[in-house]
Amino acid sequence: MLTLVPDGSHERTARLALSLLAEPGDPRVADDVRRRGPVAVLDTWSTQIAAGEDAGYRRGDSVAARETAERLLESPQPAGPRWVCPGDAEWPGGLDDLDEVAPVQRRGGAPLGLWVHGPRQLAAVVTRSVALVGSRASTTYGSQVAGDLAAESAGRDISVVSGAAHGIDSAAHRGALAVDGVTVAVLACGVDVAYPRGHESLLRRIAEDGVVASELPPGATPTRLRFLSRNRIIAALATGTVVVEAALRSGSLNTANWAGGLGRTVMGVPGPVTSSTSAGVHRLIRDGGAELVTSGTDIAESIAPLGSDTATWVEGEHRLVDDLQGADRVVLEALTVGVARSAVEVAAAARLNVEVTEPALGRLLLAGLAERTGDGWRLSRQAPLALRAH
């Protein structure tokens, strides 16, 4: 069922109606709305179709679309997606920046609005956020790093934004969820459509405690152009964008391009020089298009506002780690943020005997740096998140 905030304004109705008629991310529609306003554009939609003007993108019955929009706004349902648009308290102002950036691959402009599903307010969630994107065909290394970076970021109360695709996207969402963090999934289809199909449970989990968002109305299916449109939304919502793994022609580089054009911080994670799935990231870093990052601390420092005390806080974290000695420090560095390991696995990662590892884990537990979950051990949320998993 669709949930929409009751609002009788002509502009909200017009934006909703236009979203049912126009393909998302069409820069011609965005430019027309910016110049004349959504009400005027909708009023002349059918007239211009009849006159043969702009027939390339003006399709559909504007009268029927307006009636559908009015019906949806007048009949809100308590549990489901809601329509959010400029002027609403929940609207993230960063999306408006898209009107100031030239189109990329025939996509561009600020969205007419977004369908939002989840209990959290979108604008509040993305105030402090990072987008983690990358290859759908990610390597084990890439998925591990994406999950760890997401968990570290979420542990710092930085929301994780991604696109719910296979590979890096899903690893990022799961990493944030693993530490009870907030994550936002931006889709290239309706928020009620499970795509990829295997991610139905993942999207359900995100909608339960985070946000699922899309320009497209519920029921819409994805296309290549819609993925390109979606990329600009991810870049505009987040404070910064990290490309974890990307081949030379990866779609995630399109997201990085948008982020750079919007003046957002662009970051890249280095991978093996022999890996084609990291070639695009390496070129991005080499050409000065991205800052090199390898930890949640790097990300926090990169997206921190000028004049913030992030650097001082990170320095304090480093002092805490430096105070550890011997086996305790080695064992701490063998723990990960999101994935719990048995004492035997931790010992193997630390290259220590289990007899040495278990007492060290106990000391780290007492110090609040490690936590036990069932039969496994992992970094606690209070641990210094500058640590990288091995």
Buried (B, 14 or more C-beta within 10 A) or exposed (E): EBBBBEBEEBBBBBBBBBBBBBBBBBBBBBBBBBEEBBBEBBBBBBEBBEEEEBEEEBEBBBEEBBEBBBEBBEEBEEEBBBBBBBEBEBBBEBBBBBBEBEBBBEBBBBBBBBBBBBEBBBBBBBBBBBBBBBBBBBBEBBBBBBBBBBBBBBBBEBBBBBBBBBBBBBBBBBBBBBBEBBBBBBBBBBBBBBBBEEBEEBBEBBBEBBBBBBBBBBEBEBEEBBBBBBBBBBBBBBBBBBBBBBBEEBBBBBBBBBBBBBEBBBBBBBBEEEBBBBBBBBBBBEEEBBBBBBBBBBBBBBBBEEEEEBEEBBEEBEEEBEEBEEBBBBBBBBBBBBBBBEBEBBBBBBEBEEEBBBEBBEBBBEBEBBBBEEEBBBBBBEBBBBBBBE
